[in-house]
Amino acid sequence: MPLPYPYIPALMLVSAPHRTTIKLEGDFWQAIDQLAEKTGIAWSEWVATELTGKPVGIGAASWLLVRCLIQSTQGA
């Protein structure tokens, strides 16, 4: 069961090579939630999927912001 949004300020990733916390502004969490809903998945699954394509050397939060903006502007 996905964690309730918007009550979480950060996402704890335990599937990453190491534990990490991602903090984003509430507006981005809302956009991520909407993008996930459009594809019929939980926001946490959307985040995990997007992070699988993250290049080495780019921060997770930065990557998610970029992916969110790209998909939002492309009407994903």
C-alpha positions as CSV (number, residue, x, y, z in Angstrom):
1,M,0.0,0.0,0.0
2,P,1.5,3.4,-1.0
3,L,2.2,5.9,1.7
4,P,-0.3,8.7,2.1
5,Y,0.5,11.8,0.1
6,P,0.9,14.8,0.8
7,Y,1.8,14.0,4.4
8,I,5.3,12.9,3.6
9,P,8.0,15.5,3.1
10,A,10.5,13.0,1.7
11,L,10.7,9.5,0.3
12,M,13.0,6.9,1.9
13,L,14.3,4.6,-0.8
14,V,15.4,1.3,0.5
15,S,15.8,-0.4,-2.9
16,A,18.6,2.0,-3.8
17,P,22.2,0.7,-3.3
18,H,22.2,2.7,-0.1
19,R,19.5,4.3,2.0
20,T,18.6,7.8,0.7
21,T,16.0,10.4,1.3
22,I,14.6,12.6,-1.4
23,K,13.0,15.9,-0.4
24,L,11.0,17.8,-3.0
25,E,8.6,20.7,-2.7
26,G,4.9,19.8,-2.3
27,D,4.0,20.9,-5.8
28,F,6.4,18.4,-7.3
29,W,5.0,15.6,-5.1
30,Q,1.6,16.5,-6.4
31,A,2.7,16.4,-10.0
32,I,4.4,13.1,-9.5
33,D,1.3,11.7,-7.9
34,Q,-0.8,12.9,-10.9
35,L,1.7,11.4,-13.4
36,A,1.6,8.1,-11.5
37,E,-2.2,8.1,-11.5
38,K,-2.3,8.6,-15.3
39,T,-0.3,5.4,-15.7
40,G,-2.2,3.5,-13.0
41,I,0.6,3.1,-10.6
42,A,1.4,4.4,-7.1
43,W,3.7,7.5,-6.9
44,S,6.3,5.3,-5.2
45,E,6.4,3.0,-8.2
46,W,6.7,6.0,-10.5
47,V,9.6,7.3,-8.5
48,A,11.4,3.9,-8.4
49,T,10.9,3.4,-12.2
50,E,12.2,6.9,-13.0
51,L,15.3,6.4,-10.8
52,T,16.3,3.2,-12.6
53,G,17.2,5.5,-15.6
54,K,19.1,8.0,-13.5
55,P,22.7,8.6,-14.8
56,V,25.6,8.2,-12.4
57,G,26.6,11.6,-11.0
58,I,23.2,13.2,-11.0
59,G,21.3,13.5,-7.8
60,A,18.1,11.6,-7.3
61,A,16.0,14.7,-6.4
62,S,17.4,16.6,-9.5
63,W,16.6,13.7,-11.7
64,L,13.1,13.4,-10.4
65,L,12.5,17.1,-10.9
66,V,13.6,16.9,-14.5
67,R,11.6,13.8,-15.3
68,C,8.6,15.3,-13.7
69,L,8.9,18.5,-15.7
70,I,9.5,16.6,-19.0
71,Q,6.6,14.2,-18.5
72,S,4.3,17.0,-17.4
73,T,5.1,19.2,-20.4
74,Q,4.8,16.2,-22.8
75,G,1.3,15.3,-21.5
76,A,2.4,11.9,-20.1
